[in-house]
Amino acid sequence: MEIYDLLWKRPDSEKSGKVFWEKVGILVNKDGKMSVKIDMIPARDWDGWLEVMKKKG
């Protein structure tokens, strides 16, 4: 079983140009079957894309 974090690139609220990665859920790949668990849906300045990154630890 492989677990991945679902992240969105959240812009800095102070408009400094920085971005922050915020976890919104996980993707689980078990024997080729993928499932997604969403904990929150980004609202402010979200372009609809999420990044998938291998879970650390």
Secondary structure, DSSP 8 states (H G I E B T S, - for coil): -EEEEEEEEEE-TT-SS-EEEEEEEEEEEETTEEEEEES----TT--S--EEEE---
